[in-house]
Amino acid sequence: MQREEINLAVDEINACGGVLGRPLKVIHEDDETHPQAAMDAIHKLIDINRVPLVTGTWASGCGIPAATYTNKLGVPYINSCATTQNMREIGPWVFSVIPDNLAMGRAVTEFAIKDSGQKVFSILTLNNEYGISLAEVIRETVEKAGGKILDEVRYDSGKADYRAELQRLISHNPPYVLYNAYPQDAPVINKQAYELGIEPGLDKWYATFLIMSTTAIPPEVMEGMKGNECGGAYTGSSSEEAETERVNNFHEKFKEKYGLYSDQPWAIFAYDVIWVAAIAINFAGSTEPEAIKKALPTAFRVYKGASAGGVKVVDEDGSQIYGTFPTLVCHDGEYLPYK
């Protein structure tokens, strides 16, 4: 999660009176995008700091064990960024501010089918909880539409060379590719694909979370790549007027505080999750975990968020039931609405 966005929410909340008449304080721990580091952080927050509520994480592979531990101990966990649909199966103490892969996977696949006019794809996906669960939804959506997945190529994050995976990807000559990547891997994968003559944009790759999947890529490499984002990920990405106002309000406040716009696709969810947590504590009138848990569904309903359509209602599993997924295209190094 992003500290700047969290701190912006904390400042706003405290300017409104804080929680239970006292300033809100957020304790930060770094999960290092690694499950063991995430568990070390969770143990510190709960076992030592005795926090009544936990929020996080960026990676699904960290979110699953972290939320499982808090659920076991009866401490509310608000998931901000982990999108694996398996989060919904952990237990009653887990809630999500972000739509899961069931929604995003369907959205990007249905967009790719409609835009391409075809139903044959290959999948290039991360070999982790996030990527595998997303690929499952993509495959189900394609097959339900009467289509076919030629191959599913999984790759490990953090490598310096992905040529072997890319060679396998093109060995079946797929007409279209559905793709996802972390920011640290996107430059390597896309650059090497370009060098191999694949040209991800021109060869019709469709990316889930397009901004994350094209981070730090030269404009000529990303040119023409299309995909989806969760609404509100950056200024202008919204597909609805009401959402645009709320999104732009967040970005303008962020720029006023830090001198630049927030450019992290996930950061806006970190901002929203702190607001939901503060509202729940105030509704509970207590910092007791059980009281906060009971108040969270109401807090989600009343909060008008900045991310993914603004509506933050959760279902009986604590999962987010609403989200917008605007379609974008990379052009001249920018992300533009695609219609």
Legacy VTK file of the C-alpha trace (Angstrom):
# vtk DataFile Version 3.0
C-alpha trace
ASCII
DATASET POLYDATA
POINTS 339 float
0.000 0.000 0.000
1.105 3.568 -0.612
1.968 5.658 2.430
1.308 8.997 0.748
-2.263 8.097 -0.140
-2.855 6.625 3.319
-1.428 9.714 4.988
-3.682 11.938 2.873
-6.733 10.029 4.130
-5.470 10.207 7.724
-4.995 13.988 7.451
-8.526 14.434 6.101
-10.053 12.212 8.760
-8.226 13.970 11.573
-9.271 17.349 10.176
-12.865 16.102 10.565
-12.366 15.141 14.208
-10.553 11.824 13.892
-12.055 8.617 15.290
-13.981 8.560 18.544
-12.854 12.141 19.140
-9.159 11.270 18.927
-6.594 11.524 16.099
-6.403 8.462 13.887
-3.002 6.760 13.842
-1.947 4.223 11.220
0.991 1.888 11.875
2.829 0.900 8.693
4.601 -2.418 8.146
6.242 -3.529 4.890
5.220 -6.938 3.504
7.991 -6.690 0.859
5.553 -8.370 -1.569
6.579 -11.650 0.056
4.301 -13.984 2.084
6.779 -14.549 4.915
7.425 -10.826 5.331
3.665 -10.284 5.297
3.235 -12.791 8.117
6.046 -11.173 10.121
4.284 -7.830 9.713
0.882 -9.233 10.714
2.311 -10.861 13.845
3.892 -7.567 14.866
0.720 -5.563 14.270
-1.577 -7.956 16.119
0.627 -9.711 18.667
2.743 -6.707 19.682
0.909 -3.519 18.654
-2.522 -5.025 19.454
-4.238 -3.168 16.633
-8.042 -3.639 16.406
-8.089 -3.678 12.588
-5.654 -4.426 9.762
-5.639 -3.239 6.142
-3.525 -4.415 3.201
-2.010 -5.831 1.016
-0.733 -5.128 -2.477
-0.155 -8.757 -3.563
-2.697 -11.575 -3.425
-0.004 -14.001 -2.274
0.501 -11.829 0.806
-3.165 -11.075 1.366
-4.250 -14.701 1.676
-1.991 -15.676 4.630
-2.318 -12.275 6.311
-6.114 -12.284 6.181
-6.238 -15.947 7.224
-4.320 -15.103 10.399
-6.459 -12.089 11.318
-9.629 -14.095 10.647
-8.407 -16.880 12.934
-7.830 -14.387 15.764
-11.039 -12.435 15.234
-9.497 -9.180 14.010
-11.160 -7.359 11.065
-9.100 -7.256 7.871
-9.926 -4.838 5.038
-8.306 -5.931 1.802
-7.268 -2.976 -0.311
-5.509 -4.401 -3.361
-5.345 -8.224 -3.428
-7.716 -9.293 -6.194
-7.715 -13.086 -5.992
-11.273 -14.370 -5.665
-10.009 -16.772 -2.989
-10.067 -13.893 -0.483
-13.832 -14.323 -0.261
-13.452 -17.841 1.116
-11.284 -17.003 4.143
-13.966 -16.095 6.652
-16.327 -13.519 8.162
-13.627 -11.140 9.419
-12.358 -10.331 5.910
-13.723 -7.476 3.771
-12.578 -6.009 0.451
-12.638 -2.480 -0.918
-11.503 -3.633 -4.393
-13.448 -5.846 -6.852
-11.842 -9.258 -7.253
-10.580 -11.161 -10.274
-14.027 -12.564 -10.993
-15.084 -9.061 -12.028
-11.856 -7.850 -13.654
-11.152 -11.131 -15.460
-14.609 -11.185 -16.974
-14.437 -7.506 -17.897
-11.144 -7.665 -19.777
-12.021 -10.948 -21.506
-15.446 -9.781 -22.630
-13.828 -6.562 -23.889
-11.171 -8.509 -25.813
-13.779 -10.785 -27.421
-15.949 -7.857 -28.448
-13.079 -5.670 -29.642
-11.254 -8.373 -31.598
-14.337 -10.143 -32.912
-12.553 -13.404 -32.132
-12.671 -16.048 -29.416
-9.227 -17.650 -29.626
-6.536 -16.471 -27.192
-3.400 -17.464 -25.346
-2.750 -16.353 -21.751
0.501 -14.909 -20.380
0.149 -14.765 -16.616
2.090 -14.494 -13.380
2.804 -17.809 -11.692
1.313 -16.784 -8.344
-2.032 -16.495 -6.568
-2.986 -13.328 -8.455
-2.039 -14.519 -11.929
-3.322 -18.082 -11.673
-6.693 -17.102 -10.212
-7.066 -14.420 -12.875
-6.215 -16.900 -15.642
-8.890 -19.275 -14.328
-11.548 -16.597 -14.768
-10.252 -15.664 -18.233
-10.347 -19.291 -19.364
-13.860 -19.811 -17.996
-15.122 -16.648 -19.691
-13.601 -17.543 -23.068
-14.918 -21.105 -22.980
-18.355 -19.978 -21.847
-18.447 -17.729 -24.923
-17.667 -20.733 -27.113
-14.009 -19.819 -27.538
-10.680 -21.540 -26.958
-7.460 -20.940 -25.023
-4.500 -22.146 -27.102
-1.980 -22.070 -24.269
-1.510 -20.663 -20.763
2.069 -19.569 -20.177
2.974 -18.855 -16.555
6.084 -16.931 -15.554
7.815 -16.166 -12.257
8.152 -12.587 -11.093
11.585 -11.025 -10.695
13.455 -12.729 -13.534
15.889 -10.942 -15.841
14.983 -12.972 -18.925
11.544 -14.047 -20.181
12.499 -15.056 -23.711
11.778 -18.743 -23.108
8.238 -17.968 -21.909
7.685 -15.584 -24.806
8.931 -18.136 -27.338
6.499 -20.673 -25.935
3.727 -18.088 -26.068
4.163 -17.477 -29.797
4.818 -21.130 -30.688
1.071 -21.678 -31.187
0.808 -18.453 -33.194
-2.011 -16.996 -31.071
-4.008 -14.272 -32.809
-4.564 -12.509 -29.452
-3.018 -12.619 -25.990
-4.564 -11.868 -22.592
-1.776 -10.690 -20.319
-0.920 -9.437 -16.828
2.275 -8.260 -15.136
3.640 -6.555 -12.048
5.390 -3.182 -12.518
8.833 -4.690 -11.879
8.354 -7.327 -14.603
6.440 -5.352 -17.235
9.468 -3.477 -18.682
11.475 -6.674 -19.154
8.644 -8.731 -20.645
7.435 -6.078 -23.055
10.911 -5.014 -24.166
11.979 -8.586 -24.840
8.712 -9.301 -26.659
9.360 -6.266 -28.838
12.916 -7.423 -29.546
11.568 -10.825 -30.586
9.311 -9.106 -33.100
6.110 -9.745 -31.171
5.241 -6.060 -30.620
2.659 -6.467 -27.808
0.540 -3.496 -28.835
0.405 -4.106 -32.567
0.067 -7.861 -32.095
-3.103 -7.324 -30.080
-2.285 -7.993 -26.466
-5.038 -7.174 -23.989
-3.856 -6.415 -20.463
-5.623 -6.647 -17.143
-4.786 -3.592 -15.022
-3.227 -1.990 -18.098
-1.257 0.698 -16.241
0.490 -1.829 -13.995
1.134 -4.159 -16.938
2.845 -1.434 -18.999
4.846 0.386 -16.316
8.120 2.013 -17.473
7.800 0.760 -21.057
9.018 2.915 -23.980
6.097 4.439 -25.935
6.949 2.575 -29.139
6.742 -0.765 -27.303
3.418 -0.154 -25.583
1.828 1.612 -28.552
-1.588 0.163 -29.334
-1.869 -2.131 -26.308
-5.382 -2.165 -24.874
-6.846 -3.253 -21.587
-8.896 -2.446 -18.530
-8.356 -0.612 -15.274
-10.378 -0.331 -12.110
-12.149 3.007 -12.395
-10.398 5.919 -10.739
-6.890 4.533 -11.106
-5.709 7.797 -12.624
-7.129 11.185 -13.559
-9.443 10.871 -16.539
-9.882 7.110 -16.364
-13.438 7.265 -15.109
-16.354 6.246 -17.244
-18.976 7.984 -15.132
-19.447 11.685 -14.339
-20.044 11.143 -10.618
-16.958 8.994 -10.361
-14.880 11.529 -12.268
-15.694 14.239 -9.724
-14.722 12.032 -6.776
-11.606 10.737 -8.520
-10.441 14.162 -9.576
-11.047 15.469 -6.058
-8.680 12.808 -4.724
-6.001 13.574 -7.304
-6.209 17.328 -6.817
-5.863 16.966 -3.038
-2.949 14.620 -3.523
-1.212 17.096 -5.853
-1.837 19.944 -3.437
-0.206 17.974 -0.618
2.687 16.348 -2.483
3.208 18.535 -5.568
2.406 15.842 -8.117
-0.391 13.486 -9.084
-0.630 9.999 -7.611
0.548 7.698 -10.405
0.122 4.289 -8.758
-2.945 2.372 -10.017
-3.519 0.718 -6.640
-2.985 3.767 -4.469
-6.516 5.097 -4.637
-7.796 1.902 -2.993
-5.399 2.466 -0.081
-6.952 5.908 0.347
-10.492 4.500 0.354
-9.719 1.677 2.766
-8.550 4.092 5.471
-11.763 6.093 5.163
-13.903 2.947 5.441
-11.963 1.836 8.515
-12.385 5.220 10.232
-16.112 5.348 9.506
-16.568 1.805 10.860
-14.768 2.643 14.115
-16.913 5.736 14.597
-20.095 3.795 13.847
-19.005 1.087 16.283
-18.371 3.663 18.984
-15.574 1.376 20.087
-12.175 0.001 19.159
-13.236 -3.534 20.034
-12.696 -5.808 16.986
-16.151 -7.430 17.258
-17.903 -4.045 17.278
-15.854 -2.818 14.305
-16.637 -5.997 12.348
-20.369 -5.505 12.864
-20.126 -1.865 11.755
-18.082 -2.481 8.595
-20.945 -3.428 6.198
-22.740 -0.186 7.110
-19.529 1.818 6.710
-19.078 0.377 3.220
-22.651 1.289 2.279
-22.491 4.919 3.360
-19.010 5.761 2.082
-18.788 7.257 -1.395
-15.377 6.114 -2.520
-12.952 7.428 -5.097
-12.041 4.030 -6.576
-13.817 1.667 -8.946
-17.115 3.465 -9.299
-17.380 4.875 -5.806
-20.026 2.455 -4.531
-18.505 0.282 -1.805
-21.234 -2.188 -0.845
-20.011 -5.662 0.150
-21.875 -8.958 -0.103
-22.349 -11.598 2.590
-18.751 -12.759 2.033
-17.395 -9.250 2.595
-16.483 -9.037 -1.105
-16.939 -5.900 -3.151
-20.003 -6.217 -5.397
-19.506 -3.196 -7.622
-16.773 -1.781 -9.806
-16.172 0.011 -13.074
-13.535 -1.190 -15.527
-12.889 1.500 -18.159
-11.154 0.353 -21.331
-7.946 2.156 -22.261
-5.426 2.163 -25.099
-1.753 3.128 -25.052
-1.023 5.926 -27.534
2.076 8.139 -27.719
3.064 7.100 -24.215
-0.289 7.995 -22.690
-3.355 6.049 -21.538
-6.435 7.174 -23.401
-10.087 6.083 -23.125
-10.828 3.474 -25.791
-14.233 3.169 -27.371
LINES 1 340
339 0 1 2 3 4 5 6 7 8 9 10 11 12 13 14 15 16 17 18 19 20 21 22 23 24 25 26 27 28 29 30 31 32 33 34 35 36 37 38 39 40 41 42 43 44 45 46 47 48 49 50 51 52 53 54 55 56 57 58 59 60 61 62 63 64 65 66 67 68 69 70 71 72 73 74 75 76 77 78 79 80 81 82 83 84 85 86 87 88 89 90 91 92 93 94 95 96 97 98 99 100 101 102 103 104 105 106 107 108 109 110 111 112 113 114 115 116 117 118 119 120 121 122 123 124 125 126 127 128 129 130 131 132 133 134 135 136 137 138 139 140 141 142 143 144 145 146 147 148 149 150 151 152 153 154 155 156 157 158 159 160 161 162 163 164 165 166 167 168 169 170 171 172 173 174 175 176 177 178 179 180 181 182 183 184 185 186 187 188 189 190 191 192 193 194 195 196 197 198 199 200 201 202 203 204 205 206 207 208 209 210 211 212 213 214 215 216 217 218 219 220 221 222 223 224 225 226 227 228 229 230 231 232 233 234 235 236 237 238 239 240 241 242 243 244 245 246 247 248 249 250 251 252 253 254 255 256 257 258 259 260 261 262 263 264 265 266 267 268 269 270 271 272 273 274 275 276 277 278 279 280 281 282 283 284 285 286 287 288 289 290 291 292 293 294 295 296 297 298 299 300 301 302 303 304 305 306 307 308 309 310 311 312 313 314 315 316 317 318 319 320 321 322 323 324 325 326 327 328 329 330 331 332 333 334 335 336 337 338
